[in-house]
Amino acid sequence: MDLPKIFCNRVLLVSPIYFGYDRECSEDDKFQKEPELRDEEVDELAKEEHKEYIKKIRKAGINVQIYLQHNVKAVSSIFPDWFTIQRGNICKEGLLTIFPMNHSKRRLERNPKIISELSKQCKHTLDLSHLEEKGEYLEGKGSLLYDHRNYKIYSCLSPRSSLSALEKYIQEINKISKKEWRAVPFKAKDKNGYDIYHTDCMMQILNSHVLLCEDTLEEKEKLIDELTNPSKNLLPHKNIVNITVNEMLHMCCNIINVVNDKEENVLLMSKQAYKNYTPDHRKILKENYKLVYTDLQTIEEAGGGSARCLLAEYF
């Protein structure tokens, strides 16, 4: 079977003018930790980590587009969750989607320059930001995992990912897609009973594997059946890697599969994630992918996001 192109070979990042801890966002992002360092020190360390990450991505043979944070008050701009660019199975001519964000400061991240330039490259632009007025949110790639081979979008429901917004997004993309897409919503909670705020914190779809923290799921068997059942998939996922809660807490799902200039499948991840995989899980990834990792400790702790959060796929 001729597989669709589902992993991009270029990414978009937003370099910070100022990066800082957002107390409002920490209310539902339990991966965030209030820094003991001064604000200036956090900002300086985060910028250095971000620069080094960009160097590692480029060295791995992946194209990088850089934009600059446009609003100094948007202290989480380093995480471009407010938009996605889709091509291929959804729309070959390109779809730029602007998503509704839960917290007010994150709405400040919407960059007119990015919107203007990317909308010229896409036939369709879908703006869902008006859903914020109804209290409906869906935070882009953080909320959504696209299974391009099976025309599904997986989403862990939380204060940042509303079922109503997910359903409206599916309705809109099915207006332009030649094949019908289907939403797969589910619930996952951490060990303290809090909703896991973004899907990519506890699940990831790779070229040959799915990483999944099964212990967080409210209906584990149902989701695994959705992934593996031949009657529900054109290409069922045969290799599920059950990520432990400890691995999840150390950003082991917050990684991304991209393709470099040699057509190799590359996994971008943080040093923390790499070090905290179990030996068996690290062996699986090493045998099937080229692993690229860098130290993102300050960004991870103060911002609550990791390697995948720091970039937008640029299809």
C-alpha positions in Angstrom: 0.0 0.0 0.0 1.3 3.5 -0.9 1.4 5.3 2.4 0.6 9.0 2.6 3.2 11.5 3.6 2.4 11.9 7.3 5.6 13.3 8.8 6.9 16.7 7.8 10.5 17.6 6.9 10.3 21.2 8.1 9.2 22.9 11.3 8.3 26.3 12.6 9.5 27.7 15.9 8.9 31.0 17.7 12.0 32.5 19.4 11.2 34.3 22.6 11.9 38.0 23.4 10.8 37.1 26.9 10.0 33.7 28.4 8.5 33.3 31.8 6.4 31.2 34.2 2.7 31.7 33.7 0.8 31.2 36.9 -2.6 31.2 35.2 -1.6 28.3 32.9 -0.2 26.3 35.8 -3.7 25.9 37.1 -4.4 23.1 34.7 -0.8 22.3 33.5 0.5 20.1 36.3 3.8 19.7 34.5 4.7 23.3 35.4 6.8 24.1 38.4 7.2 27.5 39.8 10.9 28.4 39.4 13.2 29.1 42.3 15.4 31.2 40.1 14.8 34.9 39.4 12.7 35.8 36.4 15.7 37.1 34.5 17.6 33.9 35.1 14.7 31.8 33.8 14.4 33.9 30.7 18.2 33.7 30.0 18.4 29.9 30.5 15.3 29.3 28.4 16.6 31.3 25.5 19.9 29.4 25.5 18.0 26.1 25.6 15.9 27.2 22.7 18.8 28.3 20.6 20.6 24.9 21.2 17.4 23.0 20.2 17.3 24.9 16.9 20.9 24.0 16.2 20.3 20.3 16.9 17.2 20.3 14.6 19.1 21.9 11.8 22.1 19.6 12.3 19.8 16.6 12.0 18.9 17.7 8.5 15.5 19.2 9.1 14.4 22.6 7.7 13.6 25.3 10.2 11.5 28.5 9.9 11.9 30.9 12.8 9.5 33.7 13.8 10.0 36.1 16.7 7.7 36.5 19.6 5.7 39.6 18.8 4.1 40.4 22.3 6.3 40.5 25.3 3.3 39.8 27.6 2.7 36.5 25.8 5.3 34.7 28.0 4.5 31.2 26.6 4.8 32.2 22.9 7.7 29.7 22.7 5.0 27.0 22.4 3.1 27.6 19.1 -0.1 25.8 20.0 -2.5 28.4 18.6 -2.3 27.3 14.9 -1.6 24.3 12.7 -0.8 23.9 9.0 -2.2 20.8 7.4 -1.7 19.4 3.9 -1.9 15.9 2.4 -4.9 13.9 3.6 -6.9 16.8 4.9 -6.2 19.3 2.1 -3.4 19.1 -0.5 -3.7 22.8 -1.1 -3.1 23.6 2.6 -5.3 24.4 5.6 -4.2 27.0 8.2 -6.3 26.7 11.4 -6.3 29.2 14.2 -7.5 27.5 17.5 -9.3 28.7 20.6 -7.0 29.0 23.6 -8.2 28.5 27.2 -6.1 31.1 29.0 -6.1 34.8 28.2 -2.4 35.3 28.0 -2.1 32.5 25.4 -4.5 34.3 23.2 -1.9 37.1 23.0 0.4 34.7 21.1 -1.5 35.0 17.8 0.9 36.6 15.5 -0.5 38.6 12.6 2.7 38.1 10.6 2.5 34.4 10.9 -1.2 34.4 10.0 -0.6 36.6 7.0 2.4 34.7 5.6 1.0 31.2 6.2 -2.5 32.0 4.9 -0.9 33.0 1.5 0.5 29.5 1.3 -2.7 27.7 2.2 -5.9 27.6 0.1 -8.1 27.4 3.2 -8.0 29.3 6.5 -10.2 28.2 9.4 -10.5 30.5 12.4 -12.0 28.8 15.4 -10.9 31.5 17.9 -14.5 32.7 18.3 -15.3 29.6 20.2 -13.5 31.2 23.2 -16.5 33.3 23.7 -18.5 30.1 24.4 -15.9 28.7 26.7 -14.9 26.0 24.1 -11.2 25.4 23.6 -9.0 23.2 21.4 -5.3 24.0 21.6 -3.9 22.9 18.3 -1.2 20.3 18.2 -1.1 20.0 21.9 -4.8 18.9 21.9 -4.7 16.9 18.7 -2.9 13.8 17.4 -3.5 13.2 13.7 -3.5 9.6 12.5 -3.2 10.4 8.8 -3.1 6.7 7.8 -6.5 6.1 9.3 -8.2 9.5 9.0 -8.6 10.0 12.7 -7.8 12.7 15.2 -7.2 11.6 18.8 -7.8 14.1 21.6 -7.5 13.8 25.4 -10.4 15.9 26.7 -9.5 18.5 29.4 -10.0 22.2 30.2 -7.8 22.9 27.1 -9.6 20.4 24.8 -13.4 20.7 24.6 -15.5 17.9 23.0 -17.7 20.5 21.4 -14.8 22.4 19.8 -13.3 19.1 18.6 -16.5 18.1 16.9 -16.8 21.5 15.2 -13.2 21.2 14.0 -13.9 17.7 12.5 -17.1 19.1 10.8 -15.1 21.9 9.2 -12.2 19.8 7.9 -14.7 17.3 6.5 -16.1 20.1 4.3 -12.8 20.2 2.4 -11.3 16.7 2.8 -12.0 14.1 0.1 -12.2 11.4 2.8 -14.1 11.6 6.0 -12.2 12.2 9.2 -13.3 10.9 12.6 -12.6 12.3 16.1 -11.5 9.9 18.8 -12.0 11.7 22.2 -11.0 10.1 25.4 -10.2 10.9 29.1 -6.9 10.6 30.9 -5.9 11.6 34.4 -2.7 11.9 36.4 -2.0 10.1 39.6 -3.7 12.9 41.6 -6.9 12.7 39.5 -6.3 15.9 37.4 -7.1 15.9 33.7 -3.9 15.6 31.6 -4.0 19.0 30.0 -2.7 18.1 26.5 -2.9 14.9 24.5 0.8 14.9 23.5 1.8 14.6 27.2 0.5 11.0 27.4 0.4 9.7 23.8 2.3 10.0 20.6 1.9 8.5 17.1 5.2 7.6 15.4 6.0 6.0 12.1 6.0 2.4 13.4 4.8 2.8 17.0 2.3 4.5 19.3 3.5 5.6 22.6 0.7 5.5 25.2 0.6 5.9 28.9 -2.1 3.3 29.5 -2.2 3.8 33.3 -3.7 7.3 32.8 -6.7 6.1 30.7 -10.2 5.9 32.1 -11.2 3.4 29.3 -7.9 1.7 28.3 -9.4 -1.2 26.4 -11.6 1.1 24.4 -8.7 3.3 23.2 -6.4 0.4 22.5 -9.2 -1.3 20.4 -9.6 2.0 18.5 -5.9 1.9 17.6 -5.4 -1.8 16.8 -8.8 -3.1 15.6 -8.6 -3.9 11.8 -12.3 -3.2 11.4 -11.6 0.4 12.6 -8.4 1.1 10.8 -7.0 1.0 7.2 -3.6 0.3 8.8 -4.0 -0.8 12.4 -1.3 0.1 14.9 0.5 -3.1 15.7 3.2 -1.7 18.1 1.9 0.0 21.2 4.6 1.0 23.6 3.1 1.3 27.1 4.8 4.3 28.6 5.0 4.3 32.4 3.6 7.2 34.5 7.2 8.0 35.5 8.2 8.2 31.8 5.2 10.4 31.1 6.1 12.8 33.9 9.5 13.1 32.4 8.2 14.2 28.9 8.7 10.8 27.2 5.5 11.2 25.1 6.2 14.9 24.3 8.4 14.0 21.3 7.8 14.3 17.6 8.5 12.2 14.5 9.9 14.3 11.6 11.8 13.3 8.5 15.3 14.7 7.6 17.0 15.4 4.3 18.0 11.7 4.1 14.4 10.5 4.5 15.2 9.1 7.9 12.6 9.1 10.6 13.9 11.4 13.4 12.6 11.7 16.9 13.1 15.1 18.5 13.0 14.9 22.3 14.5 16.5 25.4 17.5 15.1 27.3 15.1 14.5 30.3 12.9 12.3 28.1 15.9 10.4 26.6 17.3 9.6 30.1 14.0 8.5 31.6 12.9 5.9 29.1 13.1 2.4 30.5 16.0 0.5 28.9 13.6 -1.6 26.8 11.7 1.4 25.5 14.9 3.3 24.7 16.1 0.2 22.8 12.9 0.1 20.7 13.3 3.8 19.8 17.0 3.5 19.0 16.5 0.5 16.7 13.7 2.2 14.7 14.5 5.9 14.7 17.3 8.5 14.7 17.1 10.1 18.2 18.0 13.8 18.6 17.8 15.2 22.1 18.8 18.4 23.9 18.6 19.9 27.4 15.3 21.7 27.8 15.1 21.6 31.6 14.2 25.3 32.2 11.6 25.4 29.5 10.1 22.1 30.7 9.9 23.1 34.4 8.7 26.7 34.0 6.6 26.2 30.9 5.3 22.7 31.4 6.0 21.7 27.8 8.9 19.9 26.0 10.3 19.2 22.5 7.0 18.7 20.6 5.4 21.7 22.3 8.2 23.9 21.0 7.5 23.6 17.3 4.7 23.5 14.7 4.8 21.0 11.9 5.2 22.9 8.6 3.6 20.7 6.0 
